[in-house]
Amino acid sequence: MKLPPLRALFEQVRSGEMTVDEAERRSFSFLRDLPFEDLGFARVDHHRAMRQGFPEVILGIGKTPAQIAAIAERIAIRGQSLLVTRTDQAAYDAVQAALPGARFHAEAGAITLAQQDVEPGKGVILIATGGTADLPVAEEAAITAELMGNRVDRLYDVGVAGLHRVLSAHGRLADARVVIVVAGMEGALPSVVGGLVRVPVIAVPTSTGYGASFGGIAALLGMLNSCASGVSVVNIDNGFGAASIASLINHL
């Protein structure tokens, strides 16, 4: 585990690696930028982890690779873990040039760099999908949940068109502390799972489906109208949001 920046400076002064004057200069710079750091095109929130338990997450959509790399470097330089969502190989190449230890998760479209010891979750977060086409959203949720300190069980391609598949995994569902269900088309899977377990179910509608699915709106409305109790719903394709909520529940 990395030492907090101010304590690291103290240790360097005590060991003779740094003068008191240099430590004072660096600590002033650190304290000046502690709440947030203005990069001109972005204001990096360095207090996010203190307030919410996890550092600011970078949404890659709409940002250039250079912008993503600059924000990522400012987060990582303070010893915080890094998560970039909805990103691509070009952005990863730029981030890796600044942070060689960063990893690219192609299926999830995410970049991570684990630098902090995080409190482990109390149990398992199980992530189920209706079909293979839902994997990018499910993997975004899985990578997020793991980086936040949770054990993740993946149960993929168990949609209601073959109901026996999810029924055969009832034991794994029952053992989970939180279940995330990712599905497109008509979005029926969360209702089925919600009727099988006594833990929170977080439903994630995906944009997978034919024309009448309206880019995930049909699944969203179906999940919002679930007759099973204990089912909540996040936005279309929002695997990150589902994992964040599941992590909070799993750490209670």
C-alpha positions as CSV (number, residue, x, y, z in Angstrom):
1,M,0.0,0.0,0.0
2,K,1.3,3.4,-0.9
3,L,1.9,5.9,1.8
4,P,-0.4,9.0,1.7
5,P,1.5,11.9,0.0
6,L,2.1,14.0,3.2
7,R,3.3,11.0,5.2
8,A,5.6,10.0,2.4
9,L,7.2,13.4,2.4
10,F,7.7,13.1,6.2
11,E,9.4,9.8,5.8
12,Q,11.7,11.1,3.1
13,V,12.7,14.1,5.3
14,R,13.3,11.8,8.3
15,S,15.5,9.4,6.2
16,G,17.5,12.3,4.8
17,E,16.3,11.8,1.2
18,M,14.7,15.2,1.1
19,T,15.3,18.6,2.7
20,V,12.7,20.3,4.9
21,D,12.5,23.2,2.4
22,E,11.8,20.8,-0.5
23,A,9.2,18.9,1.6
24,E,7.5,22.2,2.4
25,R,7.3,23.2,-1.2
26,R,5.9,19.9,-2.3
27,S,3.4,19.7,0.6
28,F,2.1,23.2,-0.3
29,S,1.6,22.1,-3.9
30,F,-0.3,19.0,-2.7
31,L,-2.5,20.9,-0.3
32,R,-3.3,23.5,-2.9
33,D,-4.6,20.9,-5.3
34,L,-6.2,18.6,-2.6
35,P,-9.9,19.4,-3.2
36,F,-9.7,19.5,-7.0
37,E,-7.1,20.2,-9.6
38,D,-7.9,22.5,-12.5
39,L,-6.4,21.2,-15.8
40,G,-8.1,23.8,-17.9
41,F,-10.3,21.2,-19.7
42,A,-11.2,19.3,-16.5
43,R,-11.3,19.8,-12.8
44,V,-10.1,16.6,-11.2
45,D,-11.9,15.8,-7.9
46,H,-9.2,14.5,-5.5
47,H,-11.7,14.5,-2.6
48,R,-14.0,12.0,-4.2
49,A,-12.5,9.0,-2.4
50,M,-12.8,10.8,0.9
51,R,-16.4,11.6,0.4
52,Q,-17.6,8.4,-1.4
53,G,-15.0,5.7,-0.8
54,F,-13.7,5.5,-4.4
55,P,-11.7,8.0,-6.5
56,E,-13.3,9.9,-9.4
57,V,-14.0,7.7,-12.4
58,I,-13.2,8.9,-15.9
59,L,-15.9,8.6,-18.5
60,G,-14.1,8.2,-21.8
61,I,-16.9,9.2,-24.1
62,G,-16.3,12.6,-25.6
63,K,-12.7,12.9,-24.4
64,T,-9.6,12.7,-26.5
65,P,-6.9,10.1,-25.6
66,A,-4.6,13.0,-24.5
67,Q,-7.3,14.3,-22.2
68,I,-8.0,10.9,-20.7
69,A,-4.3,10.3,-20.1
70,A,-3.8,13.7,-18.5
71,I,-6.7,13.2,-16.0
72,A,-5.6,9.6,-15.4
73,E,-2.1,10.6,-14.5
74,R,-3.2,13.3,-12.0
75,I,-5.5,10.7,-10.3
76,A,-2.8,8.0,-10.2
77,I,0.0,10.3,-9.1
78,R,-1.7,10.7,-5.7
79,G,-1.7,6.9,-5.2
80,Q,-5.4,6.5,-6.1
81,S,-6.8,3.7,-8.1
82,L,-7.8,4.4,-11.7
83,L,-10.9,3.5,-13.6
84,V,-11.7,4.7,-17.1
85,T,-15.0,3.5,-18.6
86,R,-16.3,3.6,-22.2
87,T,-12.9,3.9,-23.7
88,D,-10.8,2.3,-26.4
89,Q,-7.3,1.1,-27.5
90,A,-6.1,4.6,-28.5
91,A,-6.9,6.0,-25.1
92,Y,-5.2,3.1,-23.4
93,D,-2.1,3.6,-25.5
94,A,-2.0,7.2,-24.3
95,V,-2.6,6.2,-20.6
96,Q,-0.1,3.4,-20.7
97,A,2.6,5.8,-21.9
98,A,2.1,7.8,-18.7
99,L,1.2,4.9,-16.4
100,P,2.9,1.7,-17.6
101,G,1.0,-0.5,-15.0
102,A,-2.4,0.3,-16.4
103,R,-4.5,-2.5,-17.8
104,F,-7.0,-2.5,-20.7
105,H,-10.1,-4.6,-20.5
106,A,-11.2,-4.7,-24.2
107,E,-14.5,-6.4,-23.7
108,A,-15.5,-3.9,-21.0
109,G,-14.0,-0.9,-22.8
110,A,-12.3,0.0,-19.5
111,I,-8.8,0.9,-18.2
112,T,-7.8,0.2,-14.7
113,L,-4.8,0.7,-12.4
114,A,-5.3,-0.8,-8.9
115,Q,-3.1,1.2,-6.4
116,Q,-5.1,1.2,-3.2
117,D,-5.9,-1.4,-0.6
118,V,-9.7,-1.4,-0.4
119,E,-12.0,-2.8,2.2
120,P,-13.3,-6.1,0.9
121,G,-17.0,-6.6,0.4
122,K,-18.9,-8.8,2.8
123,G,-20.1,-11.3,0.2
124,V,-20.3,-12.1,-3.5
125,I,-21.8,-9.9,-6.3
126,L,-23.2,-12.2,-8.9
127,I,-23.6,-10.8,-12.4
128,A,-26.0,-12.6,-14.7
129,T,-26.7,-11.8,-18.4
130,G,-29.5,-12.7,-20.7
131,G,-27.2,-13.3,-23.6
132,T,-23.7,-13.1,-25.0
133,A,-24.5,-9.7,-26.6
134,D,-24.9,-8.3,-23.1
135,L,-21.3,-9.1,-22.1
136,P,-19.7,-5.6,-22.7
137,V,-22.1,-4.0,-20.2
138,A,-21.8,-7.0,-17.8
139,E,-18.0,-6.8,-18.0
140,E,-18.0,-3.1,-17.3
141,A,-20.0,-4.0,-14.1
142,A,-17.6,-6.8,-13.2
143,I,-14.4,-4.9,-13.6
144,T,-15.9,-2.0,-11.6
145,A,-17.1,-4.2,-8.8
146,E,-13.7,-6.0,-8.6
147,L,-11.7,-2.8,-8.5
148,M,-14.0,-1.6,-5.6
149,G,-13.0,-4.6,-3.6
150,N,-15.7,-7.1,-4.3
151,R,-15.7,-10.8,-5.2
152,V,-17.6,-11.3,-8.5
153,D,-19.3,-14.4,-9.8
154,R,-20.2,-14.3,-13.5
155,L,-23.3,-16.2,-14.8
156,Y,-23.5,-15.4,-18.4
157,D,-26.1,-16.4,-21.2
158,V,-28.9,-17.5,-19.0
159,G,-31.8,-15.7,-20.6
160,V,-35.5,-16.6,-20.3
161,A,-35.6,-18.1,-23.8
162,G,-34.0,-21.1,-22.1
163,L,-35.3,-20.8,-18.6
164,H,-33.7,-24.0,-17.4
165,R,-30.3,-22.4,-17.6
166,V,-30.9,-19.8,-14.9
167,L,-32.9,-22.3,-12.8
168,S,-30.0,-24.7,-12.8
169,A,-27.8,-22.0,-11.2
170,H,-30.2,-21.3,-8.3
171,G,-27.6,-22.2,-5.7
172,R,-25.1,-19.6,-7.0
173,L,-27.9,-17.0,-7.1
174,A,-28.9,-17.8,-3.5
175,D,-25.3,-17.6,-2.3
176,A,-24.8,-14.0,-3.6
177,R,-25.2,-10.9,-1.4
178,V,-26.3,-8.8,-4.4
179,V,-27.3,-9.8,-7.9
180,I,-26.8,-7.6,-11.0
181,V,-28.9,-8.8,-14.0
182,V,-28.0,-7.4,-17.4
183,A,-30.4,-8.1,-20.2
184,G,-31.8,-6.6,-23.4
185,M,-34.7,-7.6,-25.7
186,E,-37.8,-7.5,-23.5
187,G,-35.8,-7.4,-20.2
188,A,-37.6,-10.2,-18.5
189,L,-34.7,-11.8,-16.7
190,P,-34.5,-9.6,-13.6
191,S,-38.1,-10.4,-12.8
192,V,-37.3,-14.1,-12.9
193,V,-34.2,-13.7,-10.8
194,G,-36.0,-11.4,-8.4
195,G,-38.6,-14.2,-7.7
196,L,-35.8,-16.7,-6.9
197,V,-33.7,-14.8,-4.4
198,R,-34.0,-12.7,-1.2
199,V,-31.2,-10.3,-1.8
200,P,-31.3,-7.0,-3.8
201,V,-31.4,-7.4,-7.6
202,I,-30.1,-4.5,-9.7
203,A,-31.4,-4.6,-13.2
204,V,-29.5,-3.2,-16.1
205,P,-31.3,-2.8,-19.4
206,T,-29.1,-3.0,-22.5
207,S,-29.5,-1.6,-26.0
208,T,-29.4,-5.2,-27.4
209,G,-32.5,-6.2,-29.4
210,Y,-34.4,-5.8,-32.6
211,G,-36.2,-2.6,-33.8
212,A,-39.1,-2.7,-31.3
213,S,-36.6,-2.7,-28.5
214,F,-36.0,1.0,-29.3
215,G,-32.3,0.9,-28.2
216,G,-33.1,-0.6,-24.8
217,I,-36.2,1.4,-23.9
218,A,-38.4,-1.7,-24.1
219,A,-36.1,-3.5,-21.6
220,L,-36.0,-0.5,-19.4
221,L,-39.7,-0.2,-19.2
222,G,-40.1,-3.9,-18.7
223,M,-37.7,-3.8,-15.7
224,L,-39.3,-0.7,-14.2
225,N,-42.6,-2.6,-14.3
226,S,-41.2,-5.8,-12.7
227,C,-43.7,-7.6,-10.5
228,A,-40.9,-9.1,-8.4
229,S,-40.1,-7.3,-5.2
230,G,-36.5,-6.2,-4.4
231,V,-35.7,-5.2,-8.0
232,S,-34.2,-1.8,-8.8
233,V,-33.2,-0.4,-12.2
234,V,-30.4,1.7,-13.5
235,N,-30.1,3.4,-16.9
236,I,-29.6,1.7,-20.2
237,D,-26.2,0.0,-20.6
238,N,-25.1,1.4,-17.2
239,G,-22.9,-1.4,-15.9
240,F,-20.7,1.0,-14.0
241,G,-23.7,2.5,-12.1
242,A,-25.1,-1.0,-11.2
243,A,-21.7,-2.1,-9.9
244,S,-21.3,1.1,-7.8
245,I,-24.6,0.5,-6.1
246,A,-24.0,-3.2,-5.6
247,S,-20.6,-2.4,-4.1
248,L,-22.2,0.0,-1.6
249,I,-24.7,-2.7,-0.6
250,N,-22.0,-5.4,-0.3
251,H,-19.9,-3.2,2.0
252,L,-22.8,-2.4,4.4
